């Protein structure tokens, strides 16, 4: 299942209201805009819905209006939550309601066994889509919850597990969670046990984005901590290390620059998803942060290639001009915020605007920098330098 349309409304009758007007998405998406326009919040809203449907998030406030594509079927999911209570929930396939519940939890769900609807009664604090998901009787709901469980959310400008390590004691090392953005070391360790060629997959991808390395491996770490007396360690700690061609000694993850480790981390995560735990959707905030233009561009092209090859949806954000120039306008979504309302302009919503810009001969970044996008808004004069 793939997101086709997404809209979100929060506290509409409150001073803290916030609205993300419904917008269309494709397989590859890059949300661009100035700081504080709402790019990160857009991703957080999508991740928030996935958290609710996978039971990893807490119910609070929010009204979601979401459309998915699945095997040429149109799927609508609507959810309204007020003060940690589900006020309304609806699941529709090709215009037919298969699940409907009200604010007291009463309603119906379509059931395969009887080829008809059964009455339901669920808790006000529980999503019916989760409570009634069944592989045999409600496979349509299982597809929705699986989409949520298989979604990945990364803040590229964050730690990405830079200071997280593993121990070699098997009893202490829990199975890695592929949804945890800080689990790069654990995922690599687990993947190597499953397939010894995994390290080569990661090395090849690092080389493809401009890092000249001979090997990627798990290696013992020397913690950069000084204490007046020796501190006993429960076991040997392990982390990621790379052997660069122009260095005699390997470089441990603590010695890597943040940009290099972020790139290594996201490549580990995406390769793990390719081989062991498929992703439905990858959300990547501030893609390329901390990388130079060449490596940032190559990383994005690598991720796009993997998304197209494996079929997972890729939704990225940036305000970096070099990143914008590396991504075709066809994949863009310009985030515009006016007060507490966000709108996203893209080729699907404004094809004439984007087609017109193609004939200007300007760089992609100029679409944003010259405010060319304002031509789509009523009452705005044409930019003088566009």
N, C-alpha and C positions, 0 to 999 in steps of 0.2 A: 504494500500500500504506500502511496506517495501523496504528500500534502499538495493540494492544488490551490486552496484558498484558505486564508487565515485572518480572523478578526477577533479583537479582544476589547472588552469594556470593563472598567473597574470603578466601583463606587460612583455611578453616574449622577446620583443626587447628593454628592458630598463635595466639600471643598478639595478633597484629595482625589477627585475623579481623574481618570486617564483613559484615553481611547486610542486604540490602534485600528484605524479603518481597514476593512477587509481588503486584502490584496492577493493577487495571483502569484504563484510560485512555479518554477520549472525544475528541471533536474539540477541545474547549476544556477546558483543565485549569489550575487554580491550586493549587500546593502551598504550604500555609501552615504555620506553626509557629514556635516560639521559636527564638532563636539557637542554633546548634550542634546542632540536631536532625537535620540531614542533608539539608536541601532542596537546597543547591548540589551536594552529592555525588550526589544522585539524578540531576540533570541531567548531571553529569559522567560518570556510568555509561552513560547513554543515548548521550551524545556519544562515549564511549570505544568502544562497540560499533560505532557508525557509522565511527569512525576506523579500526578494524581492517578492516571490510568494504570501506572505500574506500582502503585502503592508505596512510592518512595517519597512523596510530597504530602504536606499537610493541607487540609481543606481550610480555606480562609474566605477570600472574596474573589470574584471574577466571573465574567460572562464570556464564554467562548462560542464562536460560530466558525466551524471548521468544515472544509470539504476535502475529501480524498478521492483519488483515482485508484481503482483496483480492477484489473482485467476488463477494462472498458466499461466498468460500472461506476456510477457517481454515488459517493457515500457522503452523507451529511451527518455531522455530530454537533449537537447544541447542548451546552451545559451552563447553568446559571447557579452560582453559589453566593449566598449572602450570610454573613456572620456564621461561617462554618456549617451552614445548612444548605443542602441541595434544594433549590427552589423549582428547578425544571431540568429535565434531561430527555433528549430525543435522539434517536438513531434511525436514519432513513436511507434506503437503498433504492436508487432509480425512482424516487418519488413515493415509495411505499414505506410507511412507518413500521419498523420491526421492533422498536422499543420506545416506550413513552411512559414517563412517570411524573407525578406532581410533587408539590412541596411536602406532602406527608408520606411520600414513598409509595403511593399506590399507583398502579398502572398495568401495563401488559408487556409481554415479550413474545416474539414469534418463536415457536419451537418446532424443530424438524420432525420430531416423532409424530406429532398430530397434524403437521402442516397447517398450523393455525396459532392463534394467540392464547397465552395463558396469563391469568391475572397474577400480579406480583405485589408484594409488600416488603419494602426494604427500609433500612434505617435512614433517617433524615441526614445522617452524617456519612452515608456510604453511597458511592456511585453504583447505580444499577448495572452499568456496563461492566463493572468489575465483579460485582456480586453474582451476576447471571452469566458470565462468560463460561462457555462449556464447549469443548472441542467437538462433541457429537450433536448436541441440541442447539447451540448458538455459535456456530463456527464464525459467523460474521463479527461477533463481539470479540472472539479470540484473536481475530486478525487485528482488531483495533488495539487490544492490550499488548499484543506482540509488537506492533509498531512502536508503542510507547517503551516497552522493555528494551528494544533494540536501538533506540535513539541514543546518540552520543553527544555530549556537550563539553566543549573545551574553551577555556580562556587562554588564547595563545600568548597574551601579554602577562599571564600569571606564572606561577611556579612550574606547572606541568610536571610535578614530581621531582624537581631538581634536588631537593634535600630529603627525599624519601628513599630508604634502602631496604634490603631484605636480610634475613639471617639464614645461615645454612642449616639450622636445626629444623628438620622436617615438621616436628610437632608444633613449632612456633609459627611456621609459615602457612597462613591460611590460603585457600584458593584465591587467585586474583580476581577482582571484579572488573571486567572489561569496560564497564561504564564509569569507573573511577578515573578521572583525568590524571591522578597522581600515581597511577599504578604501572608506569612504564617499566620499572625494574622487575616487578613481579610478573608482568605479562611476558617480558622477554625471557625470564627464567623459565616460566611455564611453557612457552612456545618452543624453546630449545629442547626441552625434554620430549615434546611431542614430535618435533621435526628438527633434526640437527642442521638442516639447510636454512632455517629461519634467519640466522645471523647473516647469511649471505644475501638474503632478500633485503634486509635492512641496510647492509653495507652498500649494495648496488643503488638503492634509492638515495642514500646520502651522497654517493658519488654523482648521481644524476642531478643533484641540486648544487654541486660545486665543492663538496668536501672531499679532498684527496685522502682517503683513509684505506688502509689495507685490511682492517679487521674491526669488528664490533664484538664485544664479549662481556660476560659477567666477570668481575674481578674483585679481590679483596680491597677494602677501602681503608685508608689511613685518615681517621677523622681529624680535621683541622681544629682540634680543641687542646688548649694548654691548661693543665691543672697543676697545683703545687705538689700533689701526690698522685701516684698512678691510680687510675680508675679501673677496677676490674670490669671486663666486658663479659656478658653472658655467653656470647658466641662470636664467631667471625662474622662481620658485616660485609655484605656484598653490594656492589653497585655496577652501573654501566661504565664501560671504558672503551675508548677507540684508539687504535694505533694509526697515527697519521704518517703519511709517507715520508715527510721531512723531519720527523722526530724519532729519536732512538727509543724513548720510553713511551709507554701508553699514556694517554690523557684520561684521568678518571672524571666522573661526572661532576665532582666538586671543583675540578680544575677547568671545566669547560665554561665558555661564555654562556650567558643566559640564552642568547640567540641560537647558538649551536645546540644546546641541550633541548630547547623547545622544539627545534627542527627534528632532532633525534627522537624525542618523545612522541611527537605526533606521527612520525613515520613508524615507530614501534606499534602505536595504537592502531593505525590504519592497516598495517600488515597483519596484525593479530585478527582484526575484523575480517580481512580478506580470507584468511586460512582457517580460523577456528570459531569465530563468533560474529556472524554477519551483522552489519549495521543497516538499519532502515533509513536513517537520516543522521548526518553529521553536522552539528552546529559548531562553527569555529569563529570565535570573537577575536577581533584585532589580528587577523591573519598577517603573518610576515613581520610582526612587531619585533624589533631588535635585530633584524636581518638586513643586509645590504640589498640594493635593488636587484642585482642579478640573482642572488640566492632566493630572495623573496619571490621573484617572478617564476623561477624554476620550481619552487615548492608548490606554488599555486597551480602551475601547469601539471605537475605530478599528481596533485590531489584531484584535479578535474579529470585527468586521464583515468585514474582509479575509479572515480565515481561513475564515469561513462562505461567503463569496462564491467564493473560489478553491479551497477544499477542502483547504488544508494544515492539518496538526495543530499546535496551539499549546499549549505547555507552559510555564507561567510559575511563578516563585516570588516570595514576598514575606513580610515580617513587619510590613508597614505596615497599621495599622488602617483607614486611609482606602481603601486599595486593596481590602482584604477586604470592606469595606462596599459597594464598587462592583461586586463580582462575585457573582452568585447562588450560593447554596450548592450548587446542582446541579453546579457546575464545580469545587468544592473537593476537595482531598485534604489531610487533616490529617496531618502527619508527626510520628510519635511515636517517640522513640528510648529504648530501655532497654538500657543498656550498649552493646554493639556491634551491636545488632539494631534495624533501623528497620521500622516498620509504617506503612502509609498507610490512613487511614480515609476513605471517600468514600461517596457515595450508592449506588454499585454494591455495596459490601461491607456497608454498614450502613443500608439504606433506612429502617428503623423509627426509628433514632436521629435521622436528619436530618428525617424527617417530624414527629417529636415536637417538635423544636426550632422548626419553623415556627410552631407554635401558641403559643410563649411570648411573641411580640411583641417580642423583643429584636433588637438589631442583629446582623448577621452576625458582627462581631468578638467579640461576647459568647460565641459558640459556643466560641471558643478561650480568651478571657480568663477565663470562669467555669469552664473545664475541663468543660463540658457533655459533651464527647466521652468523658469517663471512664466514663460510664454504660455504654459498650460493653465495658469491660474487667472481667473477673471479679475480685471481691474489693474493688472500689472503691466507697465510699459515694457517694450522690448529692450533687452540689455544693449547698451550703447557700444560695447566692445565685443559683441558676439557676431 
